[in-house]
Amino acid sequence: MEYTDTDPVLLFDGVCNLCNRFVTEVLTRDHQGVIRYAALQSEAGQELLEKAGFKDFSMDTVVLIEGNKKYLKSDVALRIFRHLGGGWSYLYYLSVIPKFIRDTIYDLIARNRYRWFGKKDTCMLPRAEWESRFL
């Protein structure tokens, strides 16, 4: 599959076990193959961050880039659920919870993700059937 600038791209911490688990879950449920992926640490990830206007970006959040729109923290998960369709799209309605509450919970998990879920020494390598979806 070819990547276009309009495809949603999920940028994630490639060494975080929780982040890798989330990406794996999304990959298995994104039957249309709509979403593209890149580790924040990768060259492609760094290029996309720079192009999106993020300078000196810390690795404490996932980023979703959709065309010229950028989403961070809890908004990323909600947008991803919407893209997955089916029953998953109903989780998008969690957006009625005020953002400051969602992001406070997100920040708590993000600060403790390595302690609670562990960390790899290197970024995840996608399965062969998923390689075309990674940038």
Phi and psi in degrees as GROMACS dihedral restraints (atoms count N, CA, C in turn):
[ dihedral_restraints ]
;  ai    aj    ak    al  type     phi  dphi    fc
    3     4     5     6     1   -89.5    20    10
    4     5     6     7     1   148.2    20    10
    6     7     8     9     1   -95.2    20    10
    7     8     9    10     1   136.7    20    10
    9    10    11    12     1  -120.4    20    10
   10    11    12    13     1   160.5    20    10
   12    13    14    15     1   -64.0    20    10
   13    14    15    16     1   -15.4    20    10
   15    16    17    18     1   -91.5    20    10
   16    17    18    19     1   -13.1    20    10
   18    19    20    21     1   -66.2    20    10
   19    20    21    22     1   137.2    20    10
   21    22    23    24     1   -67.1    20    10
   22    23    24    25     1   135.9    20    10
   24    25    26    27     1  -122.6    20    10
   25    26    27    28     1   125.3    20    10
   27    28    29    30     1   -98.0    20    10
   28    29    30    31     1   118.0    20    10
   30    31    32    33     1  -101.6    20    10
   31    32    33    34     1   127.4    20    10
   33    34    35    36     1  -138.2    20    10
   34    35    36    37     1   161.4    20    10
   36    37    38    39     1   -73.9    20    10
   37    38    39    40     1   107.9    20    10
   39    40    41    42     1   -70.0    20    10
   40    41    42    43     1   -13.1    20    10
   42    43    44    45     1  -103.4    20    10
   43    44    45    46     1    -6.6    20    10
   45    46    47    48     1   -82.0    20    10
   46    47    48    49     1   123.2    20    10
   48    49    50    51     1   -62.5    20    10
   49    50    51    52     1   -39.6    20    10
   51    52    53    54     1   -64.4    20    10
   52    53    54    55     1   -44.9    20    10
   54    55    56    57     1   -62.5    20    10
   55    56    57    58     1   -43.1    20    10
   57    58    59    60     1   -63.8    20    10
   58    59    60    61     1   -37.7    20    10
   60    61    62    63     1   -65.2    20    10
   61    62    63    64     1   -42.6    20    10
   63    64    65    66     1   -60.7    20    10
   64    65    66    67     1   -47.2    20    10
   66    67    68    69     1   -60.8    20    10
   67    68    69    70     1   -44.2    20    10
   69    70    71    72     1   -61.0    20    10
   70    71    72    73     1   -42.3    20    10
   72    73    74    75     1   -63.2    20    10
   73    74    75    76     1   -42.8    20    10
   75    76    77    78     1   -65.1    20    10
   76    77    78    79     1   -44.1    20    10
   78    79    80    81     1   -57.0    20    10
   79    80    81    82     1   -41.4    20    10
   81    82    83    84     1   -73.3    20    10
   82    83    84    85     1   -21.2    20    10
   84    85    86    87     1  -102.9    20    10
   85    86    87    88     1   -12.0    20    10
   87    88    89    90     1   -86.9    20    10
   88    89    90    91     1    74.7    20    10
   90    91    92    93     1   -65.6    20    10
   91    92    93    94     1   -24.9    20    10
   93    94    95    96     1   -83.3    20    10
   94    95    96    97     1   -13.2    20    10
   96    97    98    99     1    66.7    20    10
   97    98    99   100     1    36.9    20    10
   99   100   101   102     1   -75.4    20    10
  100   101   102   103     1   -38.4    20    10
  102   103   104   105     1   -90.1    20    10
  103   104   105   106     1   138.9    20    10
  105   106   107   108     1  -104.8    20    10
  106   107   108   109     1   162.8    20    10
  108   109   110   111     1  -137.5    20    10
  109   110   111   112     1   148.2    20    10
  111   112   113   114     1  -155.9    20    10
  112   113   114   115     1   138.2    20    10
  114   115   116   117     1   -70.5    20    10
  115   116   117   118     1   141.9    20    10
  117   118   119   120     1   -57.6    20    10
  118   119   120   121     1   -32.0    20    10
  120   121   122   123     1   -78.2    20    10
  121   122   123   124     1   -14.8    20    10
  123   124   125   126     1   -76.8    20    10
  124   125   126   127     1   162.2    20    10
  126   127   128   129     1   -60.1    20    10
  127   128   129   130     1   -44.8    20    10
  129   130   131   132     1   -62.1    20    10
  130   131   132   133     1   -42.6    20    10
  132   133   134   135     1   -61.5    20    10
  133   134   135   136     1   -44.6    20    10
  135   136   137   138     1   -64.3    20    10
  136   137   138   139     1   -40.2    20    10
  138   139   140   141     1   -63.7    20    10
  139   140   141   142     1   -42.6    20    10
  141   142   143   144     1   -66.1    20    10
  142   143   144   145     1   -39.4    20    10
  144   145   146   147     1   -61.8    20    10
  145   146   147   148     1   -45.2    20    10
  147   148   149   150     1   -63.5    20    10
  148   149   150   151     1   -45.3    20    10
  150   151   152   153     1   -61.3    20    10
  151   152   153   154     1   -33.4    20    10
  153   154   155   156     1   -81.7    20    10
  154   155   156   157     1    -3.7    20    10
  156   157   158   159     1    93.5    20    10
  157   158   159   160     1    11.6    20    10
  159   160   161   162     1   -90.4    20    10
  160   161   162   163     1   118.3    20    10
  162   163   164   165     1  -115.4    20    10
  163   164   165   166     1   146.0    20    10
  165   166   167   168     1    50.9    20    10
  166   167   168   169     1    47.5    20    10
  168   169   170   171     1   -76.6    20    10
  169   170   171   172     1   131.1    20    10
  171   172   173   174     1   -87.7    20    10
  172   173   174   175     1   157.1    20    10
  174   175   176   177     1   -88.1    20    10
  175   176   177   178     1    25.1    20    10
  177   178   179   180     1   -92.4    20    10
  178   179   180   181     1     9.7    20    10
  180   181   182   183     1  -151.1    20    10
  181   182   183   184     1   154.2    20    10
  183   184   185   186     1   -81.3    20    10
  184   185   186   187     1   158.3    20    10
  186   187   188   189     1  -131.9    20    10
  187   188   189   190     1   137.7    20    10
  189   190   191   192     1  -120.3    20    10
  190   191   192   193     1   123.6    20    10
  192   193   194   195     1  -111.3    20    10
  193   194   195   196     1   123.8    20    10
  195   196   197   198     1  -127.1    20    10
  196   197   198   199     1   101.1    20    10
  198   199   200   201     1    62.3    20    10
  199   200   201   202     1  -120.0    20    10
  201   202   203   204     1  -100.0    20    10
  202   203   204   205     1    10.1    20    10
  204   205   206   207     1  -102.6    20    10
  205   206   207   208     1   144.1    20    10
  207   208   209   210     1  -126.4    20    10
  208   209   210   211     1   137.2    20    10
  210   211   212   213     1  -125.4    20    10
  211   212   213   214     1   145.3    20    10
  213   214   215   216     1  -130.9    20    10
  214   215   216   217     1   161.2    20    10
  216   217   218   219     1    54.0    20    10
  217   218   219   220     1  -131.0    20    10
  219   220   221   222     1   -65.1    20    10
  220   221   222   223     1   -26.5    20    10
  222   223   224   225     1   -61.7    20    10
  223   224   225   226     1   -30.8    20    10
  225   226   227   228     1   -62.8    20    10
  226   227   228   229     1   -51.1    20    10
  228   229   230   231     1   -59.4    20    10
  229   230   231   232     1   -42.7    20    10
  231   232   233   234     1   -62.9    20    10
  232   233   234   235     1   -43.3    20    10
  234   235   236   237     1   -64.8    20    10
  235   236   237   238     1   -39.9    20    10
  237   238   239   240     1   -61.1    20    10
  238   239   240   241     1   -46.1    20    10
  240   241   242   243     1   -57.7    20    10
  241   242   243   244     1   -39.4    20    10
  243   244   245   246     1   -63.7    20    10
  244   245   246   247     1   -40.5    20    10
  246   247   248   249     1   -67.5    20    10
  247   248   249   250     1   -30.8    20    10
  249   250   251   252     1   -69.4    20    10
  250   251   252   253     1   -24.8    20    10
  252   253   254   255     1    70.1    20    10
  253   254   255   256     1  -168.1    20    10
  255   256   257   258     1    55.6    20    10
  256   257   258   259     1  -147.2    20    10
  258   259   260   261     1   -63.4    20    10
  259   260   261   262     1   -26.7    20    10
  261   262   263   264     1   -62.1    20    10
  262   263   264   265     1   -32.9    20    10
  264   265   266   267     1   -64.2    20    10
  265   266   267   268     1   -22.0    20    10
  267   268   269   270     1   -66.7    20    10
  268   269   270   271     1   -25.2    20    10
  270   271   272   273     1   -66.7    20    10
  271   272   273   274     1   -18.1    20    10
  273   274   275   276     1   -60.2    20    10
  274   275   276   277     1   -25.8    20    10
  276   277   278   279     1   -67.8    20    10
  277   278   279   280     1    -9.9    20    10
  279   280   281   282     1   -65.4    20    10
  280   281   282   283     1   -10.6    20    10
  282   283   284   285     1   -65.7    20    10
  283   284   285   286     1   -11.1    20    10
  285   286   287   288     1   -70.7    20    10
  286   287   288   289     1   -19.8    20    10
  288   289   290   291     1   -69.5    20    10
  289   290   291   292     1   130.2    20    10
  291   292   293   294     1   -54.1    20    10
  292   293   294   295     1   139.7    20    10
  294   295   296   297     1   -56.5    20    10
  295   296   297   298     1   -39.9    20    10
  297   298   299   300     1   -63.5    20    10
  298   299   300   301     1   -30.7    20    10
  300   301   302   303     1   -74.1    20    10
  301   302   303   304     1   -48.1    20    10
  303   304   305   306     1   -58.5    20    10
  304   305   306   307     1   -44.7    20    10
  306   307   308   309     1   -73.1    20    10
  307   308   309   310     1   -28.8    20    10
  309   310   311   312     1   -64.0    20    10
  310   311   312   313     1   -43.5    20    10
  312   313   314   315     1   -66.0    20    10
  313   314   315   316     1   -43.6    20    10
  315   316   317   318     1   -57.5    20    10
  316   317   318   319     1   -48.1    20    10
  318   319   320   321     1   -61.3    20    10
  319   320   321   322     1   -39.3    20    10
  321   322   323   324     1   -60.6    20    10
  322   323   324   325     1   -46.6    20    10
  324   325   326   327     1   -66.5    20    10
  325   326   327   328     1   -43.9    20    10
  327   328   329   330     1   -60.8    20    10
  328   329   330   331     1   -41.4    20    10
  330   331   332   333     1   -64.0    20    10
  331   332   333   334     1   -30.2    20    10
  333   334   335   336     1  -109.1    20    10
  334   335   336   337     1     6.0    20    10
  336   337   338   339     1   -60.4    20    10
  337   338   339   340     1   -40.4    20    10
  339   340   341   342     1   -69.2    20    10
  340   341   342   343     1   -40.4    20    10
  342   343   344   345     1   -67.0    20    10
  343   344   345   346     1   -42.6    20    10
  345   346   347   348     1   -81.7    20    10
  346   347   348   349     1   -35.5    20    10
  348   349   350   351     1  -117.6    20    10
  349   350   351   352     1   -12.7    20    10
  351   352   353   354     1    91.3    20    10
  352   353   354   355     1   176.1    20    10
  354   355   356   357     1  -147.4    20    10
  355   356   357   358     1   143.5    20    10
  357   358   359   360     1   -93.2    20    10
  358   359   360   361     1   162.8    20    10
  360   361   362   363     1   -80.7    20    10
  361   362   363   364     1   -25.4    20    10
  363   364   365   366     1  -134.6    20    10
  364   365   366   367     1   163.7    20    10
  366   367   368   369     1   -67.1    20    10
  367   368   369   370     1   152.8    20    10
  369   370   371   372     1   -63.3    20    10
  370   371   372   373     1   145.7    20    10
  372   373   374   375     1  -106.4    20    10
  373   374   375   376     1   126.3    20    10
  375   376   377   378     1   -72.1    20    10
  376   377   378   379     1   153.0    20    10
  378   379   380   381     1   -60.3    20    10
  379   380   381   382     1   156.1    20    10
  381   382   383   384     1   -54.6    20    10
  382   383   384   385     1   -40.9    20    10
  384   385   386   387     1   -70.8    20    10
  385   386   387   388     1   -11.8    20    10
  387   388   389   390     1  -106.7    20    10
  388   389   390   391     1    -6.6    20    10
  390   391   392   393     1   -55.1    20    10
  391   392   393   394     1   -37.5    20    10
  393   394   395   396     1   -68.6    20    10
  394   395   396   397     1   -14.2    20    10
  396   397   398   399     1   -93.2    20    10
  397   398   399   400     1    -4.2    20    10
  399   400   401   402     1  -101.7    20    10
  400   401   402   403     1   140.9    20    10
